Amino acid sequence: MSELKRRKLADKNNSKNRRPQQRHAQKPAPKAPTPPAYLQRDLLLIATAATSQGIEEVRLKFDPLAKKIPAHVTLLFPEPSKSIAPELLKTLSIQELPGLKTLQFSQVIVHDEMYLWLLPSEESREKLLKWREAALSALTTNHPHHTQGEEFIPHITLGYVPRSLTPEEAVSFAQNLITPPLEVSFAKILLEEFSENQVSTSVDAIIL
């Protein structure tokens, strides 16, 4: 968004099978076992709270995941947990990759008529693309049949454009709280695991 796509999971049927109630039943009907959690993993670049206050204010209005995960850039989109090894970050040659501690963001746009995005400057975009390429290469080595798409546009997701606003109005609202060019500092690269409840758990992290 917690790139928003990273959060669209398959719908789960949580209903429990029960026998019809009988007047003279001697004991409660057995309940169906609870299905296991549907775990996914992704790779996120997490912004610091100190430099993303305006971003978080916009997310609180437009992003339903704003209280679940801080502002971030998604480097790998969600895959089933078994597809992204917990050691993935340890396989990256981070000394050969550009620093991500501070990046510049230069534009608020509406993507695909639906998503409100904050885009990086060209220099910051190139840095993020190099990390994406390295992470994708590490993923592909172990799981060549991953679901990552070919198109990758580095961004911070600010949320959905609500039906009550036009895209132009949503962009204007965001720009009242975010004044590009904006310098954003980042705290860590997080290998995250989550399930249907969207609660984030750290599998591994690189502290920046």
C-alpha positions as CSV (number, residue, x, y, z in Angstrom):
1,M,0.0,0.0,0.0
2,S,0.4,-1.3,1.6
3,E,0.3,-1.0,-2.0
4,L,-3.6,-1.7,-2.1
5,K,-3.3,-4.6,-4.6
6,R,-0.9,-6.2,-2.2
7,R,-4.0,-6.5,0.2
8,K,-6.7,-8.1,-2.2
9,L,-7.0,-11.7,-0.9
10,A,-9.3,-14.5,-2.1
11,D,-12.7,-14.4,-0.3
12,K,-13.0,-16.9,2.5
13,N,-16.1,-18.8,3.5
14,N,-16.2,-18.5,7.3
15,S,-19.5,-20.1,7.8
16,K,-19.6,-23.2,10.1
17,N,-21.4,-26.3,9.3
18,R,-23.9,-27.2,12.0
19,R,-26.5,-29.9,12.3
20,P,-30.1,-28.9,12.5
21,Q,-31.1,-28.4,16.2
22,Q,-33.0,-31.3,17.6
23,R,-35.4,-31.1,20.5
24,H,-34.0,-34.2,22.3
25,A,-30.4,-33.9,21.3
26,Q,-28.1,-35.3,24.0
27,K,-25.0,-33.2,23.1
28,P,-24.1,-30.2,20.9
29,A,-23.5,-31.0,17.3
30,P,-19.7,-30.9,16.4
31,K,-18.4,-27.8,14.8
32,A,-16.3,-27.8,11.6
33,P,-12.6,-27.1,12.3
34,T,-11.4,-23.5,11.8
35,P,-9.6,-23.2,8.5
36,P,-5.8,-22.4,8.7
37,A,-4.9,-18.7,8.2
38,Y,-4.1,-17.8,4.5
39,L,-0.6,-16.4,4.9
40,Q,1.1,-14.2,2.3
41,R,4.4,-12.3,2.2
42,D,5.6,-9.2,0.5
43,L,8.6,-6.8,0.6
44,L,8.0,-3.2,1.7
45,L,10.1,-0.1,2.1
46,I,8.7,1.5,5.3
47,A,8.7,5.3,5.7
48,T,9.6,7.0,9.0
49,A,6.7,8.7,10.8
50,A,8.7,11.9,11.2
51,T,8.8,12.6,7.4
52,S,5.4,11.1,6.3
53,Q,2.9,13.0,8.5
54,G,1.2,14.6,5.5
55,I,1.2,11.3,3.7
56,E,-0.4,9.5,6.7
57,E,-3.1,12.2,6.9
58,V,-4.1,11.6,3.3
59,R,-4.0,7.8,3.9
60,L,-6.3,8.2,6.9
61,K,-8.9,9.6,4.5
62,F,-8.5,7.4,1.5
63,D,-6.7,4.2,2.6
64,P,-8.5,1.6,4.7
65,L,-5.2,0.0,5.6
66,A,-3.7,3.3,7.0
67,K,-4.0,2.0,10.6
68,K,-2.6,-1.5,9.7
69,I,0.7,-0.6,8.0
70,P,2.8,2.6,7.7
71,A,3.3,4.5,4.5
72,H,5.5,2.4,2.2
73,V,6.8,1.5,-1.2
74,T,6.1,-2.1,-2.3
75,L,9.1,-3.8,-3.7
76,L,7.6,-7.3,-4.1
77,F,3.8,-7.8,-4.2
78,P,2.1,-10.5,-2.1
79,E,2.8,-14.1,-2.8
80,P,1.8,-17.2,-0.8
81,S,4.2,-17.3,2.2
82,K,5.9,-20.5,1.0
83,S,6.9,-18.7,-2.2
84,I,9.0,-16.0,-0.5
85,A,11.7,-17.6,1.6
86,P,12.3,-16.0,5.0
87,E,16.0,-15.7,4.0
88,L,15.3,-13.6,0.9
89,L,16.8,-10.4,2.3
90,K,20.0,-12.2,3.3
91,T,20.6,-13.3,-0.3
92,L,20.7,-9.7,-1.6
93,S,24.1,-8.0,-2.2
94,I,23.0,-4.8,-0.5
95,Q,26.4,-3.3,-0.6
96,E,26.0,-3.1,-4.4
97,L,22.6,-1.5,-4.3
98,P,21.8,2.3,-4.0
99,G,20.9,3.7,-0.6
100,L,17.2,4.1,0.2
101,K,17.4,6.0,3.5
102,T,16.0,9.2,1.9
103,L,14.1,9.5,-1.4
104,Q,12.3,12.4,-3.1
105,F,8.7,12.2,-4.3
106,S,7.6,14.7,-6.9
107,Q,4.0,14.1,-8.1
108,V,0.5,13.0,-6.9
109,I,-1.5,11.2,-9.6
110,V,-4.5,9.0,-10.0
111,H,-3.5,5.6,-11.5
112,D,-5.9,3.3,-13.3
113,E,-8.8,5.8,-12.5
114,M,-8.9,4.4,-9.0
115,Y,-5.7,4.6,-7.0
116,L,-4.2,7.8,-5.5
117,W,-0.4,7.5,-5.8
118,L,2.6,9.5,-4.8
119,L,5.4,9.1,-7.4
120,P,9.2,9.4,-6.8
121,S,11.5,11.7,-8.7
122,E,13.4,10.1,-11.6
123,E,16.6,9.6,-9.5
124,S,14.7,8.0,-6.7
125,R,12.7,5.9,-9.1
126,E,15.9,4.5,-10.6
127,K,17.1,3.5,-7.1
128,L,13.8,1.7,-6.3
129,L,13.9,-0.1,-9.7
130,K,17.4,-1.5,-8.9
131,W,16.1,-2.9,-5.5
132,R,13.1,-4.3,-7.2
133,E,15.2,-6.0,-9.8
134,A,17.5,-7.5,-7.2
135,A,14.6,-8.7,-5.0
136,L,12.8,-10.2,-8.1
137,S,15.9,-12.0,-9.2
138,A,16.2,-13.5,-5.7
139,L,12.6,-14.5,-5.7
140,T,12.8,-16.0,-9.2
141,T,15.8,-18.1,-8.3
142,N,13.8,-20.1,-5.8
143,H,10.3,-19.7,-7.3
144,P,10.3,-19.2,-11.0
145,H,6.5,-19.4,-11.2
146,H,5.8,-16.4,-9.0
147,T,2.9,-14.0,-9.8
148,Q,4.9,-10.7,-10.0
149,G,3.9,-8.8,-13.1
150,E,6.4,-7.3,-15.6
151,E,5.1,-3.8,-15.0
152,F,6.5,-2.1,-11.9
153,I,5.8,1.6,-11.1
154,P,7.5,2.6,-7.9
155,H,5.1,4.6,-5.7
156,I,3.5,5.2,-2.3
157,T,-0.2,4.3,-2.3
158,L,-2.2,7.1,-0.7
159,G,-5.5,5.2,-1.1
160,Y,-8.6,4.8,-3.3
161,V,-10.4,7.7,-5.0
162,P,-13.8,7.7,-3.3
163,R,-17.0,8.0,-5.4
164,S,-17.8,11.2,-3.6
165,L,-14.8,12.9,-5.2
166,T,-13.5,13.4,-8.7
167,P,-9.9,12.3,-9.4
168,E,-9.0,16.0,-9.6
169,E,-10.6,16.7,-6.2
170,A,-8.7,13.8,-4.6
171,V,-5.4,15.0,-6.0
172,S,-6.1,18.5,-4.8
173,F,-6.9,17.2,-1.3
174,A,-3.6,15.3,-1.2
175,Q,-1.6,18.3,-2.5
176,N,-3.0,20.4,0.4
177,L,-1.2,18.1,2.8
178,I,1.7,17.0,0.6
179,T,3.8,19.6,-1.2
180,P,6.0,18.0,-3.8
181,P,8.9,17.7,-4.1
182,L,8.9,16.0,-0.8
183,E,11.9,14.3,0.9
184,V,10.8,11.1,2.7
185,S,13.1,9.1,5.0
186,F,12.8,5.4,5.3
187,A,13.3,3.2,8.4
188,K,13.7,-0.3,7.0
189,I,13.0,-2.8,4.3
190,L,10.5,-5.2,5.7
191,L,9.8,-8.8,4.7
192,E,6.2,-8.9,5.9
193,E,3.8,-11.7,6.5
194,F,0.0,-11.2,6.9
195,S,-3.3,-13.1,6.7
196,E,-7.0,-12.2,6.2
197,N,-7.0,-9.8,9.2
198,Q,-4.2,-7.8,7.5
199,V,-2.1,-7.6,10.7
200,S,1.5,-7.2,9.7
201,T,4.2,-9.6,11.1
202,S,7.9,-9.1,10.5
203,V,9.7,-12.1,9.1
204,D,13.0,-10.2,8.5
205,A,14.1,-6.7,8.0
206,I,17.0,-4.5,6.9
207,I,17.4,-1.4,9.1
208,L,18.4,1.6,7.1
